[in-house]
Amino acid sequence: MLEKRAEEKRLAALRAEALAAHAAWRAEPGWKAKTYKNGDLLAKATAANSAVEISLSEQRGLLLVDTAIAMDFPVATGKASHPTPVGKFQVRGKEKEYTSNLYGRILDATGVVLVPDADARTDVPPEGATFAGAKMPLWMRLTDTGVGMHVGYVPGRPVSHGCIRLQRAAATRLFELVRIGTPVVVADRAPALAAPKP
C-alpha cells in the first residue's frame, strides 16, 4: 500500500513537471507547426511505459511516458464526412508497408487517375481500370473498421477518412515504440493536457 502511494506520488510529480515544461514550449510562437520533445522522458521510453493521446480539437498527438508528456506533434484526423472515432483504443496491429483496401484511386490502363479519392465499396472501376489502394506507411491499427495511425499528409486540419495521419518523424518514433496493446485515447482534448488536480 505504501509502495503504491509512493509510486502515485512520483508519477504525479513527474506529470506536473512535464506539463509545466510542455506549457512553456506551447507559449512560444509558432509551436503548432513544430514537434515538442522532452529528451529526459524519451530516453526512458519503453513499450511498457508508453501511451498515446490524440487531441481532435487541436489536431495534435501526444506520446506519454509514465503518464507524462514526452512528445507533442501535429496530426490530421478525419474530416466531417469520415470522423475519427473517439474513445479508448489499443494498438491492434502494426505493418511497415500497409495499403488500404477501402480508399485509394482508380487508374486507367495507362496509369492515368480517373478517380483520385475512390472508395472501393462504392466506386467501381470501369473496364480496363484498376483500384489502387492508398499507401499507409508505418500503419498502427486501432479498430477493426480500418482506422489507425500512419504516415500521411498533415496540413493542420482534419482531412482523412478517419485515420490519424502523422508526419514521418513522429510516426517513426511511435512505430518503433508502441506494441500490440499500447493504449491510445482519442478525445476532443487530450486528457494529459488537463491541469493536475491539487
Backbone as a chain_set.jsonl record, in Angstrom:
{"seq": "MLEKRAEEKRLAALRAEALAAHAAWRAEPGWKAKTYKNGDLLAKATAANSAVEISLSEQRGLLLVDTAIAMDFPVATGKASHPTPVGKFQVRGKEKEYTSNLYGRILDATGVVLVPDADARTDVPPEGATFAGAKMPLWMRLTDTGVGMHVGYVPGRPVSHGCIRLQRAAATRLFELVRIGTPVVVADRAPALAAPKP", "coords": {"N": [[0.828, -1.196, 0.0], [1.904, 1.277, 0.845], [3.975, 1.443, -0.977], [2.547, 1.669, -3.353], [1.296, 4.151, -3.002], [3.534, 5.804, -2.897], [4.518, 5.468, -5.475], [2.397, 6.548, -6.949], [2.589, 9.174, -6.098], [5.107, 9.844, -7.089], [4.652, 9.64, -9.88], [2.697, 11.627, -10.197], [4.169, 13.922, -9.571], [6.055, 13.807, -11.613], [4.371, 14.081, -13.861], [3.365, 16.686, -13.413], [5.694, 18.247, -13.535], [6.526, 17.716, -16.175], [4.308, 18.682, -17.561], [4.461, 21.403, -17.012], [6.866, 22.087, -18.333], [6.105, 21.493, -20.921], [3.959, 23.306, -21.263], [5.374, 25.712, -21.219], [6.805, 25.445, -23.596], [4.66, 25.488, -25.409], [3.945, 28.113, -25.143], [5.6, 29.511, -26.745], [5.993, 31.31, -29.861], [4.627, 30.024, -32.93], [4.471, 27.292, -32.309], [2.583, 25.409, -33.14], [3.266, 24.329, -35.596], [5.344, 22.742, -35.074], [7.221, 20.042, -33.459], [7.201, 18.883, -30.183], [9.635, 17.743, -27.891], [10.516, 15.997, -25.047], [13.441, 15.353, -23.905], [14.53, 13.936, -21.664], [12.388, 12.314, -20.792], [11.871, 10.862, -23.155], [14.185, 9.38, -23.346], [13.747, 7.488, -21.439], [11.678, 6.034, -22.414], [9.758, 3.151, -23.034], [8.182, 0.262, -24.488], [6.494, -0.672, -22.558], [5.912, 1.467, -20.827], [4.67, 3.46, -22.244], [2.14, 5.483, -23.882], [-0.468, 6.774, -26.02], [-2.112, 9.797, -26.87], [-4.695, 11.485, -28.613], [-5.643, 14.641, -29.647], [-8.4, 15.929, -30.85], [-9.586, 18.498, -31.281], [-7.427, 20.168, -31.363], [-5.821, 19.053, -33.264], [-3.537, 17.51, -32.624], [-1.099, 15.18, -31.434], [-0.083, 13.227, -28.639], [2.651, 11.709, -27.087], [2.941, 9.754, -24.349], [4.982, 9.106, -21.562], [5.35, 7.146, -18.835], [2.937, 8.314, -18.039], [3.383, 11.037, -18.448], [3.876, 13.951, -20.522], [5.792, 13.399, -23.258], [6.177, 13.808, -25.953], [4.765, 16.046, -28.363], [2.933, 16.438, -31.153], [2.023, 17.36, -34.58], [-1.045, 16.254, -36.089], [-3.364, 14.832, -38.475], [-6.7, 14.345, -38.556], [-9.917, 12.664, -39.074], [-12.083, 13.997, -41.589], [-15.217, 15.889, -41.68], [-17.118, 14.231, -42.974], [-16.086, 11.717, -42.548], [-15.497, 11.085, -39.68], [-12.96, 10.744, -37.141], [-13.144, 8.144, -34.82], [-13.977, 8.593, -31.352], [-12.662, 7.706, -28.125], [-11.386, 4.997, -26.055], [-8.722, 3.098, -27.115], [-6.627, 0.405, -28.338], [-3.443, -0.384, -29.709], [-3.752, -2.572, -32.331], [-2.487, -3.866, -34.326], [0.464, -3.836, -36.427], [2.129, -2.658, -39.302], [4.801, -2.161, -41.483], [4.683, -1.428, -44.225], [1.753, -0.724, -45.446], [-1.283, -1.074, -47.277], [-4.295, 0.452, -48.084], [-7.438, -1.198, -48.328], [-9.783, -0.045, -48.718], [-9.774, 2.745, -49.378], [-8.477, 4.83, -51.995], [-7.245, 5.219, -55.303], [-8.661, 5.264, -58.602], [-7.359, 3.963, -61.504], [-6.705, 4.26, -65.003], [-5.852, 1.975, -67.739], [-3.403, 2.95, -68.552], [-2.375, 4.197, -66.393], [-3.358, 6.683, -65.76], [-5.074, 8.813, -63.557], [-8.365, 8.286, -62.785], [-10.32, 8.472, -60.802], [-9.605, 10.287, -58.084], [-10.086, 10.103, -55.324], [-11.112, 7.52, -54.341], [-13.521, 5.147, -53.148], [-13.546, 1.881, -52.386], [-15.844, 0.483, -51.834], [-17.931, 1.784, -53.062], [-17.148, 2.973, -55.479], [-16.798, 1.76, -58.582], [-14.401, 0.399, -60.664], [-14.171, 1.208, -64.138], [-14.247, -0.869, -67.136], [-11.072, -2.25, -67.774], [-9.801, -0.54, -66.053], [-8.26, -0.032, -62.795], [-8.354, -0.42, -59.214], [-6.334, 1.267, -56.951], [-5.066, 0.943, -53.888], [-4.654, 3.291, -51.181], [-1.454, 4.157, -49.977], [-0.196, 3.515, -46.757], [2.136, 4.04, -44.866], [3.98, 2.728, -42.047], [1.893, 1.692, -40.423], [-0.418, 1.582, -37.79], [-2.792, -0.122, -36.428], [-6.026, 0.656, -35.065], [-8.751, 0.029, -34.955], [-11.21, -2.462, -35.971], [-12.46, -1.608, -38.186], [-10.83, -0.294, -39.939], [-9.478, 2.004, -39.039], [-6.602, 3.758, -38.103], [-3.244, 4.761, -37.141], [-0.871, 6.43, -39.152], [1.756, 7.293, -41.534], [1.249, 10.276, -43.338], [-0.327, 12.988, -45.187], [-0.28, 16.015, -43.48], [-1.91, 18.686, -42.878], [-2.683, 20.399, -40.82], [-5.331, 20.433, -40.259], [-8.489, 18.598, -40.098], [-8.553, 16.026, -42.457], [-8.629, 13.396, -43.266], [-9.906, 10.016, -43.966], [-10.801, 9.156, -41.562], [-8.656, 7.998, -40.317], [-5.66, 8.603, -38.339], [-3.384, 10.732, -39.298], [0.135, 11.074, -39.478], [3.203, 12.951, -39.338], [6.249, 11.863, -40.883], [8.525, 11.652, -39.101], [7.424, 11.65, -36.485], [5.72, 9.44, -36.73], [7.584, 7.419, -37.167], [8.948, 7.326, -34.705], [6.828, 6.604, -32.972], [6.042, 4.141, -34.13], [8.291, 2.568, -33.698], [8.191, 2.384, -30.962], [5.589, 1.688, -29.894], [3.55, -1.183, -29.104], [1.615, -4.166, -29.71], [-1.328, -3.678, -28.044], [-0.665, -1.289, -26.795], [-2.004, 1.538, -25.179], [-4.296, 3.892, -26.612], [-5.807, 6.967, -26.582], [-8.447, 8.758, -27.935], [-9.741, 11.901, -28.094], [-11.774, 14.923, -27.75], [-10.23, 16.842, -26.49], [-7.022, 16.124, -25.4], [-6.643, 14.126, -22.525], [-4.258, 14.324, -20.993], [-3.532, 16.95, -21.134], [-4.924, 18.346, -19.281], [-4.998, 20.382, -16.348], [-3.081, 19.497, -13.448], [-4.642, 17.848, -10.674], [-5.16, 19.355, -7.487]], "CA": [[0.0, 0.0, 0.0], [2.797, 2.432, 0.91], [4.702, 1.485, -2.248], [1.626, 2.163, -4.368], [1.144, 5.595, -2.772], [4.799, 6.449, -3.259], [4.571, 5.459, -6.936], [1.414, 7.531, -7.415], [3.15, 10.498, -5.819], [6.203, 10.043, -8.041], [4.072, 9.877, -11.198], [2.03, 12.935, -10.167], [5.23, 14.941, -9.632], [6.615, 13.725, -12.965], [3.374, 14.669, -14.754], [3.299, 18.129, -13.185], [6.939, 18.834, -14.053], [6.491, 17.608, -17.635], [3.251, 19.563, -18.049], [4.984, 22.776, -16.923], [7.84, 22.25, -19.427], [5.321, 21.466, -22.148], [3.221, 24.573, -21.336], [6.349, 26.751, -21.579], [7.061, 25.27, -25.026], [3.472, 25.93, -26.15], [3.858, 29.571, -25.052], [6.469, 30.076, -27.785], [5.302, 31.495, -31.138], [4.829, 29.039, -33.987], [4.583, 25.916, -31.814], [1.649, 24.481, -33.794], [3.884, 23.69, -36.758], [6.537, 22.027, -34.61], [7.083, 18.878, -32.584], [7.833, 19.035, -28.865], [10.268, 16.52, -27.382], [11.126, 16.047, -23.725], [14.536, 14.395, -24.057], [14.678, 13.075, -20.487], [11.338, 11.292, -20.818], [12.058, 9.997, -24.317], [15.295, 8.464, -23.055], [13.218, 6.432, -20.555], [10.506, 5.432, -23.048], [9.739, 1.735, -23.402], [6.852, -0.165, -24.907], [5.681, -0.922, -21.37], [5.511, 2.67, -20.085], [4.23, 4.476, -23.206], [0.749, 5.545, -24.329], [-0.684, 7.845, -26.989], [-3.386, 10.512, -26.813], [-4.958, 12.324, -29.782], [-6.5, 15.782, -29.319], [-9.063, 16.258, -32.109], [-9.825, 19.935, -31.436], [-6.145, 20.833, -31.625], [-5.091, 18.315, -34.306], [-2.24, 17.198, -32.025], [-0.924, 13.892, -30.792], [0.832, 13.226, -27.502], [3.251, 10.464, -26.622], [3.116, 9.81, -22.894], [5.914, 8.154, -20.959], [4.984, 7.159, -17.408], [1.78, 9.218, -17.986], [3.816, 12.425, -18.623], [4.002, 14.324, -21.938], [7.157, 13.279, -23.776], [6.161, 14.374, -27.299], [3.538, 16.71, -28.805], [3.2, 16.502, -32.589], [0.846, 17.597, -35.42], [-1.737, 15.13, -36.718], [-4.545, 15.165, -39.271], [-7.71, 13.322, -38.277], [-10.988, 12.523, -40.043], [-12.924, 15.137, -41.977], [-16.598, 15.797, -41.166], [-17.83, 13.095, -43.571], [-15.465, 10.48, -42.07], [-14.838, 11.481, -38.424], [-12.169, 9.788, -36.359], [-13.917, 7.775, -33.628], [-13.403, 8.94, -30.05], [-12.737, 6.64, -27.134], [-10.152, 4.338, -25.628], [-8.354, 2.041, -28.045], [-5.301, -0.192, -28.191], [-2.834, -0.759, -30.983], [-4.184, -3.946, -32.604], [-1.601, -4.453, -35.326], [1.47, -2.928, -36.981], [2.736, -3.061, -40.57], [5.656, -1.093, -42.026], [4.147, -1.019, -45.53], [0.354, -1.142, -45.493], [-2.072, -0.457, -48.341], [-5.728, 0.421, -47.781], [-8.302, -1.929, -49.251], [-11.014, 0.741, -48.788], [-9.605, 4.052, -50.015], [-7.356, 4.934, -52.913], [-7.51, 5.868, -56.59], [-8.969, 4.39, -59.733], [-6.45, 4.288, -62.604], [-6.976, 3.559, -66.261], [-4.817, 1.006, -68.117], [-2.115, 3.627, -68.751], [-1.952, 4.803, -65.128], [-3.993, 7.988, -65.563], [-6.037, 8.788, -62.451], [-9.755, 8.558, -63.168], [-10.997, 8.895, -59.569], [-8.495, 10.49, -57.143], [-10.475, 9.808, -53.94], [-12.053, 6.417, -54.547], [-13.933, 4.264, -52.061], [-13.721, 0.582, -53.027], [-17.197, -0.027, -51.586], [-18.932, 2.468, -53.884], [-16.595, 3.354, -56.782], [-16.456, 0.561, -59.355], [-13.543, 0.739, -61.807], [-14.69, 0.796, -65.446], [-13.479, -1.937, -67.786], [-9.683, -1.92, -68.061], [-9.257, 0.301, -64.979], [-7.993, -0.757, -61.549], [-8.351, 0.303, -57.939], [-5.027, 1.24, -56.278], [-5.254, 1.366, -52.503], [-3.753, 4.323, -50.654], [-0.339, 3.653, -49.171], [-0.262, 3.979, -45.378], [3.357, 3.536, -44.22], [4.067, 2.677, -40.576], [0.486, 1.51, -40.032], [-0.714, 1.109, -36.438], [-4.256, -0.295, -36.453], [-6.756, 0.9, -33.816], [-10.091, -0.561, -34.989], [-11.458, -3.484, -36.989], [-13.102, -0.961, -39.33], [-9.85, 0.357, -40.793], [-8.927, 3.25, -38.503], [-5.305, 3.586, -37.467], [-2.284, 5.861, -37.251], [0.099, 6.134, -40.206], [2.36, 8.437, -42.214], [0.372, 10.868, -44.344], [-0.379, 14.439, -45.351], [-0.712, 16.638, -42.221], [-1.994, 20.121, -43.172], [-3.122, 21.199, -39.679], [-6.796, 20.382, -40.153], [-8.998, 17.256, -40.389], [-8.658, 15.761, -43.9], [-8.529, 11.964, -43.574], [-11.133, 9.212, -43.981], [-10.994, 8.641, -40.201], [-7.364, 7.652, -39.728], [-4.855, 9.653, -37.723], [-2.174, 10.871, -40.105], [1.293, 11.574, -38.739], [4.404, 13.243, -40.098], [7.096, 10.67, -40.856], [9.398, 11.572, -37.923], [6.607, 11.23, -35.337], [5.255, 8.079, -36.986], [8.724, 6.509, -36.983], [9.172, 7.184, -33.257], [5.728, 5.83, -32.407], [6.066, 2.778, -34.648], [9.38, 1.855, -33.008], [7.929, 2.281, -29.53], [4.346, 1.027, -29.493], [3.423, -2.623, -29.321], [0.229, -4.591, -29.673], [-1.851, -3.443, -26.698], [-0.378, 0.069, -26.313], [-3.244, 2.309, -25.121], [-4.441, 5.122, -27.398], [-7.047, 7.675, -26.278], [-8.818, 9.795, -28.892], [-10.722, 12.75, -27.419], [-11.809, 16.284, -28.252], [-8.996, 17.404, -25.923], [-6.273, 15.037, -24.766], [-6.713, 14.192, -21.064], [-2.971, 14.691, -20.388], [-3.375, 18.406, -21.161], [-5.652, 18.933, -18.156], [-4.168, 20.806, -15.217], [-3.081, 18.483, -12.393], [-5.543, 18.094, -9.535], [-4.388, 19.655, -6.269]], "C": [[0.874, 1.262, 0.0], [3.571, 2.582, -0.393], [3.831, 2.054, -3.349], [1.453, 3.675, -4.229], [2.395, 6.355, -3.189], [4.929, 6.53, -4.785], [3.592, 6.465, -7.526], [1.928, 8.947, -7.227], [4.273, 10.826, -6.805], [5.663, 10.376, -9.429], [3.377, 11.234, -11.265], [3.049, 14.061, -10.274], [5.843, 14.981, -11.034], [5.679, 14.375, -13.973], [3.355, 16.185, -14.636], [4.532, 18.831, -13.76], [6.944, 18.834, -15.583], [5.451, 18.544, -18.228], [3.71, 21.018, -18.036], [5.977, 23.046, -18.061], [7.12, 22.319, -20.77], [4.557, 22.775, -22.334], [4.15, 25.724, -21.726], [6.668, 26.663, -23.071], [5.888, 25.788, -25.848], [3.279, 27.45, -26.07], [4.715, 30.258, -26.118], [5.689, 30.243, -29.09], [5.628, 30.358, -32.116], [4.867, 27.588, -33.553], [3.703, 24.937, -32.58], [2.247, 23.759, -34.996], [5.047, 22.787, -36.356], [6.18, 20.786, -33.791], [7.865, 19.133, -31.311], [8.422, 17.697, -28.453], [10.878, 16.804, -26.02], [12.2, 14.947, -23.713], [14.697, 13.441, -22.896], [13.644, 11.955, -20.485], [11.514, 10.333, -21.993], [13.182, 8.99, -24.099], [14.836, 7.287, -22.186], [12.064, 5.66, -21.189], [10.73, 3.966, -23.382], [8.33, 1.399, -23.879], [5.93, -0.323, -23.699], [5.191, 0.346, -20.678], [4.975, 3.781, -20.986], [2.751, 4.345, -23.534], [0.636, 6.733, -25.278], [-2.046, 8.47, -26.728], [-3.486, 11.403, -28.05], [-5.981, 13.378, -29.384], [-7.14, 16.294, -30.61], [-9.203, 17.764, -32.319], [-8.557, 20.694, -31.784], [-5.378, 20.222, -32.796], [-3.647, 18.06, -33.852], [-2.272, 15.789, -31.463], [0.073, 14.04, -29.666], [1.353, 11.818, -27.281], [3.495, 10.642, -25.135], [4.094, 8.73, -22.459], [5.697, 8.253, -19.451], [3.915, 8.205, -17.139], [2.139, 10.696, -18.138], [4.068, 12.712, -20.104], [5.471, 14.318, -22.357], [7.28, 13.864, -25.179], [4.792, 14.975, -27.579], [3.759, 17.004, -30.287], [1.914, 16.74, -33.382], [0.27, 16.287, -35.966], [-2.816, 15.681, -37.644], [-5.535, 14.016, -39.088], [-8.827, 13.386, -39.321], [-11.774, 13.795, -40.307], [-14.362, 14.872, -41.535], [-17.357, 14.587, -41.716], [-17.297, 11.737, -43.114], [-14.752, 10.761, -40.742], [-14.043, 10.352, -37.772], [-12.97, 9.423, -35.114], [-13.191, 8.175, -32.344], [-13.545, 7.749, -29.113], [-11.369, 6.111, -26.766], [-9.91, 3.143, -26.539], [-7.021, 1.436, -27.618], [-4.75, -0.452, -29.578], [-3.117, -2.245, -31.195], [-3.296, -4.657, -33.615], [-0.653, -3.387, -35.859], [1.994, -3.512, -38.285], [3.548, -1.895, -41.106], [5.101, -0.547, -43.332], [2.741, -1.573, -45.658], [-0.347, -0.404, -46.626], [-3.546, -0.632, -48.014], [-6.47, -0.428, -48.802], [-9.647, -1.209, -49.395], [-10.861, 2.014, -49.621], [-8.374, 4.075, -50.908], [-7.747, 5.689, -54.17], [-7.916, 4.811, -57.61], [-8.135, 4.891, -60.904], [-6.875, 3.566, -63.868], [-5.786, 2.669, -66.608], [-3.444, 1.64, -68.312], [-1.602, 4.301, -67.478], [-2.513, 6.181, -64.868], [-5.059, 7.858, -64.477], [-7.421, 9.183, -62.958], [-10.546, 9.085, -61.972], [-9.914, 9.041, -58.499], [-8.812, 10.109, -55.693], [-11.539, 8.712, -53.962], [-12.298, 5.628, -53.267], [-14.281, 2.923, -52.719], [-15.125, 0.012, -52.841], [-18.229, 0.583, -52.526], [-18.44, 2.836, -55.281], [-16.104, 2.113, -57.517], [-15.591, 0.976, -60.549], [-14.196, 0.321, -63.122], [-13.791, -0.277, -66.067], [-12.076, -1.449, -68.143], [-9.017, -1.06, -66.989], [-9.06, -0.547, -63.722], [-8.087, 0.181, -60.349], [-6.964, 0.152, -57.312], [-5.21, 1.805, -54.879], [-4.227, 2.395, -52.066], [-2.667, 3.679, -49.8], [-0.392, 4.317, -47.8], [0.958, 3.458, -44.62], [3.288, 3.638, -42.699], [2.675, 2.635, -39.951], [0.385, 0.927, -38.632], [-2.231, 1.062, -36.299], [-4.867, -0.063, -35.069], [-8.12, 0.23, -33.785], [-10.158, -1.657, -36.052], [-12.057, -2.886, -38.253], [-12.131, -0.098, -40.126], [-9.309, 1.684, -40.31], [-7.609, 2.944, -37.803], [-4.473, 4.847, -37.585], [-1.273, 5.463, -38.319], [0.686, 7.42, -40.77], [1.383, 8.953, -43.261], [0.479, 12.378, -44.356], [-0.989, 15.052, -44.095], [-0.754, 18.162, -42.417], [-2.447, 20.997, -42.008], [-4.628, 21.272, -39.528], [-7.254, 18.953, -40.464], [-9.188, 17.046, -41.897], [-8.737, 14.277, -44.242], [-9.909, 11.31, -43.661], [-11.371, 8.578, -42.612], [-9.7, 8.26, -39.521], [-6.699, 8.876, -39.105], [-3.541, 9.696, -38.489], [-1.082, 11.546, -39.28], [2.388, 11.973, -39.726], [5.372, 12.072, -39.907], [7.929, 10.551, -39.581], [8.615, 11.097, -36.695], [6.141, 9.79, -35.507], [6.369, 7.065, -36.753], [8.964, 6.268, -35.506], [8.089, 6.318, -32.62], [5.796, 4.369, -32.849], [7.142, 1.941, -33.965], [9.004, 1.526, -31.571], [6.689, 1.468, -29.171], [4.394, -0.463, -29.801], [1.947, -2.948, -29.384], [-0.25, -4.444, -28.23], [-1.543, -2.063, -26.142], [-1.672, 0.873, -26.316], [-3.178, 3.598, -25.944], [-5.798, 5.721, -27.057], [-7.255, 8.738, -27.339], [-9.951, 10.595, -28.256], [-10.733, 14.132, -28.055], [-10.576, 17.037, -27.759], [-8.294, 16.3, -25.138], [-6.305, 15.184, -23.243], [-5.404, 14.656, -20.397], [-2.744, 16.199, -20.348], [-4.113, 19.098, -20.017], [-4.684, 19.297, -17.023], [-4.213, 19.747, -14.133], [-4.02, 18.856, -11.253], [-4.712, 18.363, -8.286], [-4.443, 18.542, -5.261]], "O": [[0.615, 2.2, -0.753], [3.799, 3.696, -0.864], [4.301, 2.827, -4.184], [1.462, 4.397, -5.227], [2.305, 7.436, -3.772], [5.395, 7.536, -5.321], [3.916, 7.157, -8.492], [1.733, 9.811, -8.081], [4.371, 11.952, -7.294], [6.16, 11.292, -10.083], [3.459, 11.92, -12.284], [2.825, 15.041, -10.984], [6.114, 16.055, -11.571], [6.122, 15.129, -14.84], [3.332, 16.889, -15.646], [4.42, 19.879, -14.395], [7.318, 19.825, -16.209], [5.68, 19.138, -19.282], [3.385, 21.781, -18.946], [5.935, 24.108, -18.681], [7.485, 23.106, -21.643], [4.509, 23.305, -23.444], [3.753, 26.613, -22.48], [6.79, 27.689, -23.74], [6.087, 26.451, -26.866], [2.519, 28.011, -26.859], [4.564, 31.455, -26.361], [4.823, 29.425, -29.402], [6.733, 29.814, -32.128], [5.255, 26.725, -34.34], [4.034, 23.755, -32.668], [1.776, 22.685, -35.369], [5.66, 22.143, -37.206], [5.018, 20.525, -33.48], [9.026, 19.539, -31.342], [7.802, 16.649, -28.637], [11.662, 17.74, -25.863], [11.897, 13.768, -23.535], [14.972, 12.259, -23.103], [13.968, 10.798, -20.216], [11.327, 9.125, -21.842], [13.129, 7.873, -24.613], [15.454, 6.223, -22.195], [11.528, 4.736, -20.579], [11.76, 3.592, -23.942], [7.399, 2.181, -23.685], [4.72, -0.126, -23.811], [4.16, 0.316, -20.007], [4.84, 4.922, -20.544], [2.178, 3.257, -23.476], [1.522, 7.585, -25.336], [-3.012, 7.776, -26.408], [-2.499, 11.999, -28.482], [-7.045, 13.06, -28.855], [-6.499, 17.012, -31.378], [-8.962, 18.256, -33.421], [-8.61, 21.742, -32.427], [-4.4, 20.801, -33.268], [-2.686, 18.342, -34.567], [-3.32, 15.276, -31.073], [0.971, 14.879, -29.727], [0.589, 10.854, -27.287], [4.179, 11.576, -24.717], [4.04, 7.593, -22.927], [5.845, 9.326, -18.866], [3.97, 8.906, -16.128], [1.262, 11.543, -17.969], [4.434, 11.809, -20.856], [6.277, 15.116, -21.879], [8.341, 14.356, -25.561], [3.777, 14.476, -27.093], [4.679, 17.742, -30.638], [0.832, 16.373, -32.924], [1.004, 15.344, -36.263], [-3.137, 16.869, -37.593], [-5.243, 12.868, -39.423], [-8.7, 14.079, -40.331], [-12.088, 14.561, -39.395], [-14.689, 13.778, -41.075], [-18.154, 13.982, -40.998], [-17.972, 10.72, -43.273], [-13.525, 10.685, -40.682], [-14.408, 9.179, -37.846], [-13.436, 10.319, -34.411], [-11.965, 8.106, -32.256], [-14.423, 6.902, -29.281], [-10.338, 6.69, -27.111], [-10.779, 2.288, -26.71], [-6.381, 1.893, -26.671], [-5.505, -0.71, -30.515], [-2.773, -3.076, -30.355], [-3.339, -5.88, -33.75], [-0.926, -2.191, -35.758], [2.27, -4.708, -38.372], [3.053, -0.77, -41.179], [5.052, 0.668, -43.525], [2.557, -2.756, -45.946], [-0.04, 0.757, -46.901], [-3.992, -1.736, -47.702], [-6.169, -0.384, -49.995], [-10.541, -1.685, -50.095], [-11.706, 2.323, -50.46], [-7.365, 3.431, -50.622], [-8.485, 6.673, -54.115], [-7.566, 3.637, -57.495], [-8.182, 6.068, -61.261], [-7.338, 2.426, -63.829], [-4.815, 2.614, -65.853], [-2.429, 0.947, -68.246], [-0.528, 4.903, -67.478], [-2.181, 6.798, -63.856], [-5.847, 6.912, -64.478], [-7.614, 10.276, -63.492], [-11.339, 10.017, -62.101], [-9.359, 8.039, -58.048], [-7.9, 9.822, -54.918], [-12.705, 8.947, -53.645], [-11.412, 5.466, -52.428], [-15.212, 2.848, -53.521], [-15.549, -0.85, -53.611], [-19.278, -0.013, -52.769], [-19.257, 2.996, -56.187], [-15.116, 1.494, -57.121], [-16.005, 1.81, -61.354], [-14.719, -0.789, -63.227], [-12.7, -0.547, -65.565], [-11.907, -0.382, -68.734], [-7.801, -0.871, -67.015], [-9.62, -1.637, -63.6], [-7.922, 1.396, -60.462], [-6.472, -0.966, -57.159], [-5.476, 2.994, -54.706], [-3.081, 2.38, -52.515], [-2.932, 2.776, -49.007], [-0.605, 5.524, -47.691], [0.834, 2.534, -43.816], [2.626, 4.516, -42.145], [2.337, 3.432, -39.076], [1.013, -0.085, -38.319], [-2.874, 2.088, -36.077], [-4.333, -0.502, -34.05], [-8.61, -0.108, -32.708], [-9.284, -1.766, -36.912], [-12.156, -3.563, -39.276], [-12.562, 0.747, -40.91], [-8.729, 2.429, -41.1], [-7.509, 2.002, -37.018], [-4.945, 5.875, -38.07], [-0.862, 4.305, -38.39], [0.172, 8.509, -40.514], [0.764, 8.172, -43.983], [1.276, 12.968, -43.626], [-2.082, 14.666, -43.682], [0.233, 18.851, -42.159], [-2.586, 22.209, -42.172], [-5.142, 22.082, -38.757], [-6.489, 18.175, -41.033], [-9.908, 17.81, -42.54], [-8.9, 13.933, -45.413], [-10.936, 11.958, -43.458], [-12.068, 7.568, -42.513], [-9.634, 8.201, -38.293], [-7.117, 10.015, -39.315], [-2.695, 8.813, -38.349], [-1.342, 12.459, -38.496], [2.49, 11.407, -40.814], [5.32, 11.376, -38.893], [8.036, 9.458, -39.026], [9.089, 10.238, -35.951], [6.161, 9.009, -34.556], [6.133, 5.986, -36.21], [9.163, 5.127, -35.09], [8.381, 5.418, -31.833], [5.627, 3.463, -32.033], [6.939, 0.76, -33.685], [9.442, 0.514, -31.024], [6.726, 0.651, -28.25], [5.169, -0.927, -30.637], [1.111, -2.079, -29.135], [0.341, -5.009, -27.31], [-2.102, -1.686, -25.112], [-2.374, 0.902, -27.326], [-2.162, 4.292, -25.97], [-6.827, 5.064, -27.222], [-6.354, 9.53, -27.617], [-10.997, 10.04, -27.917], [-9.823, 14.483, -28.806], [-9.953, 17.781, -28.516], [-8.91, 15.626, -24.312], [-6.02, 16.265, -22.727], [-5.441, 15.309, -19.354], [-1.873, 16.68, -19.622], [-3.948, 20.299, -19.808], [-3.693, 18.608, -16.783], [-5.264, 19.148, -13.905], [-4.172, 20.03, -10.913], [-3.701, 17.705, -8.043], [-3.844, 18.648, -4.191]]}, "num_chains": 1, "name": "protein.A"}
